[in-house]
């Protein structure tokens, strides 16, 4: 588990043996079974998540229906807004697959940032990258048709097609599962021509 994290970090900064040990000593690695609910609507959370292996999903319950807004897979992180604003969650976070995550809280992060300032720099860069990605994803979603969204998903995140149940994918794309089935068939038919 540690190697996966250290390999990811090495893309941004070089770690010394002391820095690697400090991360291991935080005891941040956790395994969760598929279906585990990490956060429920109305709960407060102080945890940020980073996916080493697996997939987690963010969804809202609206009029008894799940509305998926995000999937996070390997080497992606997510911090619920409640960690910053101290308010109860308005959504759910669950494991779509058996997952290995790192879980941290602001006090852990502060401790590491004080001991090793380059971690704060790395986290800032990661936050900026995530913010840009989320803005582009949001813009794409708002300006595209369901078929265009599906094609973009096939292009950018084809693994989700196999990893995520169809009803969750449909919700993520903003359509009903039946519409996703028809859309998939249409796209397959176009690709055969």
Buried (B, 14 or more C-beta within 10 A) or exposed (E): BBEBBBEBBEEBEEBEEEBBEBBBEBEBBBBBEEEBEBBBEEBEBBBBBBBBBBBBBBBBEEEEEBBBBBBBBBBBBBBBEBBEEEEEBEBBBBBBBBBBBBBBBBEBBEEBBEEBEBBBEBBEEBEEEBEEEEEEBEEEBEEBEBBEBBBBBEEEBEEBEEBBEEEBBBBBBBBBEEBBEEBBEEBEEEEEE
